[in-house]
Amino acid sequence: MLGARVRERVRVSDAFGRPRDAPIRALADGTAVVEAAEAIPLDPRRLDPLTASSRGLGELIARVEADRLLVCLGGTANVDGGAGLREVVRELPAPTTVFCDALVPLRDAARRFAPQKGATPDQVELLEKQLASLSELAPYAEVPGAGAAGGLGAALAALGAELVPGAREVLDRLSFRDRVREADLVVTGEGTVDETTTTGKAPGEALRVCLDEGTRCIVFGGRVVVELAGAETVALSGDPARAATDLIALGEKLSS
């Protein structure tokens, strides 16, 4: 992330208890950086949000030795409200900032994101009840970003971390707005384009800047559930066997 170098690799548990290695990175100022998706990633080969745990991220954070910590949320398999993480981490190892990929409150974590992680409508309802029952997270439930990464935002806030809009912070550090002003076209996308795309995610933030600056923006997705206002939204097949056809269609759209 933004020039961070790998300081060490840590053996952690993925969302289903399988061992994997996840890096602890360091920025130039010594800030340690960990990414939730490198510890407990969403794996399309196993979608089971009822049993997926955030414990692996806790194992990664517990190994951090630094004066400051940056945790990046997004792309995780869990919807456990950080219960797994809190089994391991009782206190954060350093003052912590959390880059949230979505700025939703805790109550929206299951409804908005659990279907992408394989939850059925009945499972979404059950997950909502489970998250609402976590009384220790209640004081932080309405903080923007509390619902990020299956409720990890709220869990980290309860431990004293500061939640900030991750995509906005990264785009600002990249001087993205200045680049958009010089561009004729911006292309962005994600796996599923839906109502969550504009809840603080990078494609939605990129589109917001493009709309501010009057720059054409194309958003593509493997699935498009909702077309985004102000963008040209392109649905790809989501089928690797049709990748060549998808790229041709996208190229035709870009050249139009």
Secondary structure as GFF3:
##gff-version 3
##sequence-region A 1 256
A	DSSP	beta_strand	5	13	.	.	.	ID=ss1
A	DSSP	beta_strand	19	26	.	.	.	ID=ss2
A	DSSP	beta_strand	32	35	.	.	.	ID=ss3
A	DSSP	alpha_helix	36	39	.	.	.	ID=ss4
A	DSSP	alpha_helix	55	61	.	.	.	ID=ss5
A	DSSP	beta_strand	69	72	.	.	.	ID=ss6
A	DSSP	alpha_helix	83	88	.	.	.	ID=ss7
A	DSSP	beta_strand	96	100	.	.	.	ID=ss8
A	DSSP	three_ten_helix	106	108	.	.	.	ID=ss9
A	DSSP	alpha_helix	109	113	.	.	.	ID=ss10
A	DSSP	three_ten_helix	114	117	.	.	.	ID=ss11
A	DSSP	alpha_helix	121	132	.	.	.	ID=ss12
A	DSSP	three_ten_helix	135	140	.	.	.	ID=ss13
A	DSSP	alpha_helix	148	158	.	.	.	ID=ss14
A	DSSP	beta_strand	162	165	.	.	.	ID=ss15
A	DSSP	alpha_helix	166	173	.	.	.	ID=ss16
A	DSSP	alpha_helix	176	181	.	.	.	ID=ss17
A	DSSP	beta_strand	185	193	.	.	.	ID=ss18
A	DSSP	three_ten_helix	195	198	.	.	.	ID=ss19
A	DSSP	alpha_helix	202	213	.	.	.	ID=ss20
A	DSSP	beta_strand	216	224	.	.	.	ID=ss21
A	DSSP	beta_strand	232	235	.	.	.	ID=ss22
A	DSSP	three_ten_helix	240	242	.	.	.	ID=ss23
A	DSSP	alpha_helix	243	255	.	.	.	ID=ss24
###
